Amino acid sequence: MKTTGLSLNECLHVGPKFNEHITNILLRFRLNKCAFIADTEKTILMIAVAEQDRDILRYLWIDDMNKSSPIIQMLRFAQVMFGIACIPFW
């Protein structure tokens, strides 16, 4: 939910997408007798964020919402966050 100001995705540079069009992939797939496939779904989450860029990816962690005075920590993402605009793979 955005109330005022800019969102994180509005502040990030959106570069070119690296995903190819599915038609090109399917046509190339049919050219040879053998094909290799791999499930790379979670590999994007293994990419580290540079130390100097982690401050922009901060979030608050509340240990227990039911406590009268919960402990609130400010943490930073160390790996690429799913869904941010600057990731060229989605």
Biopython code that builds the backbone (N, CA, C, O; Angstrom):
import numpy as np
from Bio.PDB.StructureBuilder import StructureBuilder

atoms = [
    (1, "MET", "N", (0.844, -1.175, 0.000)),
    (1, "MET", "CA", (0.000, 0.000, 0.000)),
    (1, "MET", "C", (0.890, 1.238, 0.000)),
    (1, "MET", "O", (1.759, 1.378, 0.860)),
    (2, "LYS", "N", (0.683, 2.108, -0.931)),
    (2, "LYS", "CA", (1.454, 3.341, -1.034)),
    (2, "LYS", "C", (0.548, 4.508, -0.686)),
    (2, "LYS", "O", (-0.540, 4.648, -1.244)),
    (3, "THR", "N", (0.999, 5.342, 0.235)),
    (3, "THR", "CA", (0.177, 6.483, 0.624)),
    (3, "THR", "C", (0.668, 7.771, -0.020)),
    (3, "THR", "O", (-0.110, 8.482, -0.656)),
    (4, "THR", "N", (1.944, 8.076, 0.139)),
    (4, "THR", "CA", (2.501, 9.280, -0.477)),
    (4, "THR", "C", (3.915, 8.978, -0.939)),
    (4, "THR", "O", (4.516, 7.990, -0.517)),
    (5, "GLY", "N", (4.435, 9.812, -1.788)),
    (5, "GLY", "CA", (5.812, 9.665, -2.220)),
    (5, "GLY", "C", (5.987, 8.571, -3.263)),
    (5, "GLY", "O", (5.021, 8.082, -3.849)),
    (6, "LEU", "N", (7.243, 8.202, -3.477)),
    (6, "LEU", "CA", (7.597, 7.213, -4.489)),
    (6, "LEU", "C", (7.773, 5.838, -3.869)),
    (6, "LEU", "O", (8.196, 5.716, -2.719)),
    (7, "SER", "N", (7.448, 4.809, -4.629)),
    (7, "SER", "CA", (7.702, 3.444, -4.178)),
    (7, "SER", "C", (9.131, 3.056, -4.549)),
    (7, "SER", "O", (9.787, 3.762, -5.315)),
    (8, "LEU", "N", (9.612, 1.944, -4.012)),
    (8, "LEU", "CA", (10.960, 1.459, -4.329)),
    (8, "LEU", "C", (11.096, 1.212, -5.824)),
    (8, "LEU", "O", (12.089, 1.625, -6.424)),
    (9, "ASN", "N", (10.120, 0.549, -6.441)),
    (9, "ASN", "CA", (10.195, 0.250, -7.866)),
    (9, "ASN", "C", (10.190, 1.505, -8.731)),
    (9, "ASN", "O", (10.745, 1.485, -9.830)),
    (10, "GLU", "N", (9.588, 2.585, -8.274)),
    (10, "GLU", "CA", (9.598, 3.833, -9.029)),
    (10, "GLU", "C", (10.963, 4.515, -8.970)),
    (10, "GLU", "O", (11.272, 5.338, -9.831)),
    (11, "CYS", "N", (11.775, 4.193, -7.985)),
    (11, "CYS", "CA", (13.097, 4.803, -7.825)),
    (11, "CYS", "C", (14.208, 4.000, -8.500)),
    (11, "CYS", "O", (15.298, 4.529, -8.716)),
    (12, "LEU", "N", (13.956, 2.740, -8.835)),
    (12, "LEU", "CA", (14.983, 1.875, -9.405)),
    (12, "LEU", "C", (15.031, 1.993, -10.920)),
    (12, "LEU", "O", (14.010, 2.211, -11.573)),
    (13, "HIS", "N", (16.236, 1.845, -11.472)),
    (13, "HIS", "CA", (16.408, 1.834, -12.922)),
    (13, "HIS", "C", (15.946, 0.486, -13.461)),
    (13, "HIS", "O", (16.417, -0.559, -13.012)),
    (14, "VAL", "N", (15.038, 0.507, -14.409)),
    (14, "VAL", "CA", (14.564, -0.728, -15.032)),
    (14, "VAL", "C", (15.315, -0.898, -16.341)),
    (14, "VAL", "O", (15.078, -0.172, -17.307)),
    (15, "GLY", "N", (16.221, -1.862, -16.360)),
    (15, "GLY", "CA", (17.004, -2.130, -17.556)),
    (15, "GLY", "C", (16.269, -3.056, -18.507)),
    (15, "GLY", "O", (15.080, -3.326, -18.334)),
    (16, "PRO", "N", (16.989, -3.542, -19.521)),
    (16, "PRO", "CA", (16.353, -4.445, -20.489)),
    (16, "PRO", "C", (16.044, -5.797, -19.856)),
    (16, "PRO", "O", (16.726, -6.233, -18.929)),
    (17, "LYS", "N", (15.013, -6.448, -20.366)),
    (17, "LYS", "CA", (14.661, -7.790, -19.907)),
    (17, "LYS", "C", (15.562, -8.804, -20.610)),
    (17, "LYS", "O", (15.831, -8.673, -21.804)),
    (18, "PHE", "N", (16.031, -9.815, -19.873)),
    (18, "PHE", "CA", (16.888, -10.842, -20.441)),
    (18, "PHE", "C", (16.106, -12.055, -20.924)),
    (18, "PHE", "O", (16.649, -12.898, -21.638)),
    (19, "ASN", "N", (14.850, -12.149, -20.546)),
    (19, "ASN", "CA", (14.040, -13.281, -20.991)),
    (19, "ASN", "C", (13.768, -13.168, -22.483)),
    (19, "ASN", "O", (13.424, -12.102, -22.992)),
    (20, "GLU", "N", (13.928, -14.282, -23.163)),
    (20, "GLU", "CA", (13.621, -14.303, -24.582)),
    (20, "GLU", "C", (12.138, -14.564, -24.777)),
    (20, "GLU", "O", (11.453, -15.058, -23.882)),
    (21, "HIS", "N", (11.666, -14.230, -25.938)),
    (21, "HIS", "CA", (10.283, -14.530, -26.272)),
    (21, "HIS", "C", (10.133, -16.045, -26.379)),
    (21, "HIS", "O", (11.012, -16.711, -26.925)),
    (22, "ILE", "N", (9.052, -16.593, -25.876)),
    (22, "ILE", "CA", (8.847, -18.039, -25.825)),
    (22, "ILE", "C", (8.890, -18.674, -27.214)),
    (22, "ILE", "O", (9.309, -19.824, -27.348)),
    (23, "THR", "N", (8.466, -17.951, -28.243)),
    (23, "THR", "CA", (8.503, -18.491, -29.607)),
    (23, "THR", "C", (9.928, -18.801, -30.032)),
    (23, "THR", "O", (10.186, -19.860, -30.603)),
    (24, "ASN", "N", (10.861, -17.889, -29.762)),
    (24, "ASN", "CA", (12.267, -18.122, -30.114)),
    (24, "ASN", "C", (12.831, -19.322, -29.374)),
    (24, "ASN", "O", (13.581, -20.110, -29.949)),
    (25, "ILE", "N", (12.481, -19.467, -28.120)),
    (25, "ILE", "CA", (12.977, -20.593, -27.324)),
    (25, "ILE", "C", (12.453, -21.906, -27.883)),
    (25, "ILE", "O", (13.217, -22.859, -28.032)),
    (26, "LEU", "N", (11.169, -21.973, -28.194)),
    (26, "LEU", "CA", (10.581, -23.208, -28.715)),
    (26, "LEU", "C", (11.136, -23.574, -30.088)),
    (26, "LEU", "O", (11.363, -24.752, -30.363)),
    (27, "LEU", "N", (11.355, -22.600, -30.941)),
    (27, "LEU", "CA", (11.928, -22.882, -32.257)),
    (27, "LEU", "C", (13.344, -23.431, -32.139)),
    (27, "LEU", "O", (13.687, -24.397, -32.822)),
    (28, "ARG", "N", (14.167, -22.837, -31.291)),
    (28, "ARG", "CA", (15.535, -23.334, -31.085)),
    (28, "ARG", "C", (15.536, -24.713, -30.443)),
    (28, "ARG", "O", (16.398, -25.538, -30.744)),
    (29, "PHE", "N", (14.577, -24.965, -29.564)),
    (29, "PHE", "CA", (14.467, -26.240, -28.861)),
    (29, "PHE", "C", (14.264, -27.392, -29.846)),
    (29, "PHE", "O", (14.711, -28.510, -29.588)),
    (30, "ARG", "N", (13.603, -27.133, -30.958)),
    (30, "ARG", "CA", (13.291, -28.179, -31.927)),
    (30, "ARG", "C", (14.409, -28.415, -32.935)),
    (30, "ARG", "O", (14.296, -29.338, -33.740)),
    (31, "LEU", "N", (15.470, -27.636, -32.931)),
    (31, "LEU", "CA", (16.533, -27.764, -33.933)),
    (31, "LEU", "C", (17.410, -28.993, -33.731)),
    (31, "LEU", "O", (17.923, -29.534, -34.711)),
    (32, "ASN", "N", (17.599, -29.445, -32.518)),
    (32, "ASN", "CA", (18.527, -30.539, -32.225)),
    (32, "ASN", "C", (17.782, -31.767, -31.719)),
    (32, "ASN", "O", (16.609, -31.699, -31.350)),
    (33, "LYS", "N", (18.506, -32.909, -31.712)),
    (33, "LYS", "CA", (17.905, -34.152, -31.223)),
    (33, "LYS", "C", (17.838, -34.193, -29.705)),
    (33, "LYS", "O", (16.925, -34.794, -29.138)),
    (34, "CYS", "N", (18.794, -33.561, -29.046)),
    (34, "CYS", "CA", (18.849, -33.573, -27.578)),
    (34, "CYS", "C", (18.671, -32.150, -27.052)),
    (34, "CYS", "O", (19.038, -31.171, -27.701)),
    (35, "ALA", "N", (18.103, -32.074, -25.871)),
    (35, "ALA", "CA", (17.918, -30.768, -25.236)),
    (35, "ALA", "C", (18.140, -30.915, -23.738)),
    (35, "ALA", "O", (17.850, -31.957, -23.151)),
    (36, "PHE", "N", (18.650, -29.871, -23.143)),
    (36, "PHE", "CA", (18.840, -29.829, -21.694)),
    (36, "PHE", "C", (17.888, -28.790, -21.116)),
    (36, "PHE", "O", (17.707, -27.708, -21.674)),
    (37, "ILE", "N", (17.297, -29.137, -20.007)),
    (37, "ILE", "CA", (16.454, -28.175, -19.308)),
    (37, "ILE", "C", (16.902, -28.121, -17.855)),
    (37, "ILE", "O", (17.505, -29.068, -17.351)),
    (38, "ALA", "N", (16.613, -27.031, -17.196)),
    (38, "ALA", "CA", (16.993, -26.878, -15.786)),
    (38, "ALA", "C", (15.945, -26.026, -15.079)),
    (38, "ALA", "O", (15.337, -25.136, -15.673)),
    (39, "ASP", "N", (15.754, -26.314, -13.827)),
    (39, "ASP", "CA", (14.831, -25.531, -13.010)),
    (39, "ASP", "C", (15.647, -24.480, -12.265)),
    (39, "ASP", "O", (16.336, -24.791, -11.293)),
    (40, "THR", "N", (15.564, -23.255, -12.721)),
    (40, "THR", "CA", (16.362, -22.177, -12.127)),
    (40, "THR", "C", (15.496, -21.211, -11.336)),
    (40, "THR", "O", (15.865, -20.054, -11.140)),
    (41, "GLU", "N", (14.355, -21.684, -10.887)),
    (41, "GLU", "CA", (13.386, -20.822, -10.210)),
    (41, "GLU", "C", (13.972, -20.083, -9.010)),
    (41, "GLU", "O", (13.688, -18.901, -8.818)),
    (42, "LYS", "N", (14.779, -20.758, -8.206)),
    (42, "LYS", "CA", (15.275, -20.147, -6.972)),
    (42, "LYS", "C", (16.693, -19.580, -7.102)),
    (42, "LYS", "O", (17.222, -19.027, -6.138)),
    (43, "THR", "N", (17.309, -19.711, -8.272)),
    (43, "THR", "CA", (18.674, -19.203, -8.415)),
    (43, "THR", "C", (18.745, -17.685, -8.305)),
    (43, "THR", "O", (19.742, -17.154, -7.814)),
    (44, "ILE", "N", (17.717, -16.977, -8.747)),
    (44, "ILE", "CA", (17.729, -15.512, -8.662)),
    (44, "ILE", "C", (17.816, -15.049, -7.213)),
    (44, "ILE", "O", (18.379, -13.991, -6.929)),
    (45, "LEU", "N", (17.265, -15.833, -6.302)),
    (45, "LEU", "CA", (17.281, -15.450, -4.890)),
    (45, "LEU", "C", (18.650, -15.651, -4.252)),
    (45, "LEU", "O", (18.852, -15.257, -3.103)),
    (46, "MET", "N", (19.597, -16.257, -4.973)),
    (46, "MET", "CA", (20.947, -16.467, -4.455)),
    (46, "MET", "C", (21.897, -15.328, -4.826)),
    (46, "MET", "O", (23.036, -15.304, -4.360)),
    (47, "ILE", "N", (21.458, -14.403, -5.640)),
    (47, "ILE", "CA", (22.310, -13.289, -6.060)),
    (47, "ILE", "C", (22.416, -12.289, -4.915)),
    (47, "ILE", "O", (21.407, -11.807, -4.399)),
    (48, "ALA", "N", (23.640, -11.987, -4.529)),
    (48, "ALA", "CA", (23.874, -11.085, -3.396)),
    (48, "ALA", "C", (23.716, -9.622, -3.821)),
    (48, "ALA", "O", (24.008, -9.254, -4.959)),
    (49, "VAL", "N", (23.256, -8.815, -2.896)),
    (49, "VAL", "CA", (23.164, -7.368, -3.091)),
    (49, "VAL", "C", (24.458, -6.761, -2.552)),
    (49, "VAL", "O", (24.913, -7.134, -1.471)),
    (50, "ALA", "N", (25.048, -5.835, -3.292)),
    (50, "ALA", "CA", (26.284, -5.188, -2.852)),
    (50, "ALA", "C", (26.066, -4.496, -1.509)),
    (50, "ALA", "O", (24.994, -3.948, -1.252)),
    (51, "GLU", "N", (27.069, -4.524, -0.673)),
    (51, "GLU", "CA", (26.985, -3.961, 0.685)),
    (51, "GLU", "C", (26.505, -2.508, 0.671)),
    (51, "GLU", "O", (25.692, -2.120, 1.510)),
    (52, "GLN", "N", (26.999, -1.706, -0.267)),
    (52, "GLN", "CA", (26.622, -0.288, -0.307)),
    (52, "GLN", "C", (25.183, -0.076, -0.780)),
    (52, "GLN", "O", (24.645, 1.018, -0.613)),
    (53, "ASP", "N", (24.546, -1.092, -1.366)),
    (53, "ASP", "CA", (23.168, -0.963, -1.850)),
    (53, "ASP", "C", (22.133, -1.540, -0.894)),
    (53, "ASP", "O", (20.936, -1.414, -1.148)),
    (54, "ARG", "N", (22.551, -2.160, 0.180)),
    (54, "ARG", "CA", (21.617, -2.829, 1.084)),
    (54, "ARG", "C", (20.774, -1.866, 1.912)),
    (54, "ARG", "O", (19.701, -2.246, 2.381)),
    (55, "ASP", "N", (21.225, -0.639, 2.104)),
    (55, "ASP", "CA", (20.464, 0.310, 2.923)),
    (55, "ASP", "C", (19.111, 0.658, 2.301)),
    (55, "ASP", "O", (18.163, 0.973, 3.020)),
    (56, "ILE", "N", (19.016, 0.603, 0.983)),
    (56, "ILE", "CA", (17.735, 0.925, 0.341)),
    (56, "ILE", "C", (16.738, -0.223, 0.472)),
    (56, "ILE", "O", (15.545, -0.037, 0.234)),
    (57, "LEU", "N", (17.218, -1.408, 0.847)),
    (57, "LEU", "CA", (16.350, -2.583, 0.973)),
    (57, "LEU", "C", (16.096, -2.922, 2.435)),
    (57, "LEU", "O", (16.194, -4.084, 2.830)),
    (58, "ARG", "N", (15.774, -1.926, 3.231)),
    (58, "ARG", "CA", (15.503, -2.145, 4.661)),
    (58, "ARG", "C", (14.043, -2.507, 4.887)),
    (58, "ARG", "O", (13.162, -2.143, 4.109)),
    (59, "TYR", "N", (13.811, -3.239, 5.981)),
    (59, "TYR", "CA", (12.446, -3.568, 6.390)),
    (59, "TYR", "C", (12.405, -3.732, 7.899)),
    (59, "TYR", "O", (13.436, -3.942, 8.537)),
    (60, "LEU", "N", (11.222, -3.637, 8.461)),
    (60, "LEU", "CA", (11.042, -3.791, 9.908)),
    (60, "LEU", "C", (10.569, -5.199, 10.219)),
    (60, "LEU", "O", (9.692, -5.731, 9.538)),
    (61, "TRP", "N", (11.155, -5.808, 11.257)),
    (61, "TRP", "CA", (10.770, -7.131, 11.722)),
    (61, "TRP", "C", (10.258, -6.999, 13.153)),
    (61, "TRP", "O", (10.969, -6.514, 14.033)),
    (62, "ILE", "N", (9.031, -7.432, 13.374)),
    (62, "ILE", "CA", (8.430, -7.388, 14.712)),
    (62, "ILE", "C", (8.365, -8.811, 15.222)),
    (62, "ILE", "O", (7.764, -9.674, 14.583)),
    (63, "ASP", "N", (8.987, -9.070, 16.384)),
    (63, "ASP", "CA", (9.103, -10.448, 16.871)),
    (63, "ASP", "C", (7.768, -11.059, 17.279)),
    (63, "ASP", "O", (7.515, -12.220, 16.957)),
    (64, "ASP", "N", (6.915, -10.330, 17.968)),
    (64, "ASP", "CA", (5.625, -10.863, 18.406)),
    (64, "ASP", "C", (4.626, -9.716, 18.514)),
    (64, "ASP", "O", (4.731, -8.868, 19.400)),
    (65, "MET", "N", (3.672, -9.700, 17.617)),
    (65, "MET", "CA", (2.680, -8.617, 17.589)),
    (65, "MET", "C", (1.769, -8.632, 18.813)),
    (65, "MET", "O", (1.153, -7.616, 19.135)),
    (66, "ASN", "N", (1.676, -9.766, 19.496)),
    (66, "ASN", "CA", (0.763, -9.894, 20.635)),
    (66, "ASN", "C", (1.355, -9.378, 21.945)),
    (66, "ASN", "O", (0.629, -9.217, 22.925)),
    (67, "LYS", "N", (2.654, -9.119, 21.975)),
    (67, "LYS", "CA", (3.281, -8.582, 23.187)),
    (67, "LYS", "C", (2.862, -7.132, 23.394)),
    (67, "LYS", "O", (2.524, -6.428, 22.442)),
    (68, "SER", "N", (2.888, -6.694, 24.654)),
    (68, "SER", "CA", (2.544, -5.296, 24.936)),
    (68, "SER", "C", (3.608, -4.341, 24.403)),
    (68, "SER", "O", (3.285, -3.239, 23.959)),
    (69, "SER", "N", (4.867, -4.753, 24.444)),
    (69, "SER", "CA", (5.941, -3.943, 23.853)),
    (69, "SER", "C", (6.840, -4.867, 23.022)),
    (69, "SER", "O", (7.868, -5.335, 23.512)),
    (70, "PRO", "N", (6.460, -5.129, 21.779)),
    (70, "PRO", "CA", (7.239, -6.051, 20.945)),
    (70, "PRO", "C", (8.594, -5.461, 20.560)),
    (70, "PRO", "O", (8.768, -4.244, 20.500)),
    (71, "ILE", "N", (9.532, -6.339, 20.304)),
    (71, "ILE", "CA", (10.859, -5.922, 19.844)),
    (71, "ILE", "C", (10.783, -5.692, 18.334)),
    (71, "ILE", "O", (10.388, -6.576, 17.574)),
    (72, "ILE", "N", (11.169, -4.493, 17.923)),
    (72, "ILE", "CA", (11.154, -4.139, 16.505)),
    (72, "ILE", "C", (12.600, -3.984, 16.048)),
    (72, "ILE", "O", (13.367, -3.214, 16.627)),
    (73, "GLN", "N", (12.962, -4.724, 15.004)),
    (73, "GLN", "CA", (14.316, -4.653, 14.454)),
    (73, "GLN", "C", (14.257, -4.100, 13.034)),
    (73, "GLN", "O", (13.317, -4.380, 12.289)),
    (74, "MET", "N", (15.269, -3.310, 12.663)),
    (74, "MET", "CA", (15.408, -2.866, 11.291)),
    (74, "MET", "C", (16.457, -3.760, 10.637)),
    (74, "MET", "O", (17.611, -3.788, 11.066)),
    (75, "LEU", "N", (16.056, -4.484, 9.604)),
    (75, "LEU", "CA", (16.945, -5.417, 8.918)),
    (75, "LEU", "C", (17.124, -4.983, 7.468)),
    (75, "LEU", "O", (16.382, -4.142, 6.961)),
    (76, "ARG", "N", (18.135, -5.579, 6.801)),
    (76, "ARG", "CA", (18.399, -5.277, 5.396)),
    (76, "ARG", "C", (18.485, -6.581, 4.612)),
    (76, "ARG", "O", (19.009, -7.578, 5.108)),
    (77, "PHE", "N", (17.974, -6.570, 3.400)),
    (77, "PHE", "CA", (18.104, -7.738, 2.539)),
    (77, "PHE", "C", (19.549, -7.862, 2.079)),
    (77, "PHE", "O", (20.162, -6.874, 1.674)),
    (78, "ALA", "N", (20.095, -9.075, 2.141)),
    (78, "ALA", "CA", (21.451, -9.337, 1.659)),
    (78, "ALA", "C", (21.418, -9.990, 0.276)),
    (78, "ALA", "O", (22.397, -9.922, -0.467)),
    (79, "GLN", "N", (20.297, -10.621, -0.070)),
    (79, "GLN", "CA", (20.112, -11.209, -1.390)),
    (79, "GLN", "C", (19.052, -10.410, -2.139)),
    (79, "GLN", "O", (18.291, -9.644, -1.549)),
    (80, "VAL", "N", (19.025, -10.610, -3.453)),
    (80, "VAL", "CA", (18.060, -9.913, -4.296)),
    (80, "VAL", "C", (16.648, -10.225, -3.824)),
    (80, "VAL", "O", (16.304, -11.373, -3.540)),
    (81, "MET", "N", (15.854, -9.192, -3.749)),
    (81, "MET", "CA", (14.477, -9.304, -3.291)),
    (81, "MET", "C", (13.574, -9.665, -4.465)),
    (81, "MET", "O", (13.711, -9.090, -5.545)),
    (82, "PHE", "N", (12.662, -10.598, -4.274)),
    (82, "PHE", "CA", (11.743, -11.011, -5.336)),
    (82, "PHE", "C", (10.803, -9.866, -5.703)),
    (82, "PHE", "O", (10.190, -9.258, -4.825)),
    (83, "GLY", "N", (10.689, -9.576, -6.985)),
    (83, "GLY", "CA", (9.696, -8.618, -7.454)),
    (83, "GLY", "C", (10.145, -7.185, -7.634)),
    (83, "GLY", "O", (9.340, -6.349, -8.042)),
    (84, "ILE", "N", (11.414, -6.861, -7.342)),
    (84, "ILE", "CA", (11.822, -5.472, -7.555)),
    (84, "ILE", "C", (12.064, -5.226, -9.046)),
    (84, "ILE", "O", (12.452, -6.138, -9.776)),
    (85, "ALA", "N", (11.839, -4.016, -9.483)),
    (85, "ALA", "CA", (11.809, -3.675, -10.904)),
    (85, "ALA", "C", (13.152, -3.829, -11.607)),
    (85, "ALA", "O", (13.175, -4.052, -12.818)),
    (86, "CYS", "N", (14.257, -3.721, -10.904)),
    (86, "CYS", "CA", (15.555, -3.738, -11.575)),
    (86, "CYS", "C", (16.039, -5.146, -11.905)),
    (86, "CYS", "O", (17.083, -5.294, -12.541)),
    (87, "ILE", "N", (15.311, -6.188, -11.492)),
    (87, "ILE", "CA", (15.699, -7.556, -11.820)),
    (87, "ILE", "C", (15.284, -7.836, -13.264)),
    (87, "ILE", "O", (14.101, -7.740, -13.592)),
    (88, "PRO", "N", (16.245, -8.183, -14.136)),
    (88, "PRO", "CA", (15.922, -8.322, -15.559)),
    (88, "PRO", "C", (15.300, -9.657, -15.951)),
    (88, "PRO", "O", (15.117, -9.915, -17.141)),
    (89, "PHE", "N", (14.971, -10.507, -14.991)),
    (89, "PHE", "CA", (14.500, -11.843, -15.333)),
    (89, "PHE", "C", (13.005, -12.003, -15.203)),
    (89, "PHE", "O", (12.500, -13.088, -15.491)),
    (90, "TRP", "N", (12.261, -10.987, -14.786)),
    (90, "TRP", "CA", (10.795, -11.069, -14.741)),
    (90, "TRP", "C", (10.186, -9.735, -14.989)),
    (90, "TRP", "O", (8.962, -9.607, -14.990)),
]
sb = StructureBuilder()
sb.init_structure("model")
sb.init_model(0)
sb.init_chain("A")
sb.init_seg("    ")
for serial, (resi, resn, name, xyz) in enumerate(atoms, 1):
    if name == "N":
        sb.init_residue(resn, " ", resi, " ")
    sb.init_atom(name, np.array(xyz, "f"), 0.0, 1.0, " ", f" {name:<3s}", serial, name[0])
structure = sb.get_structure()
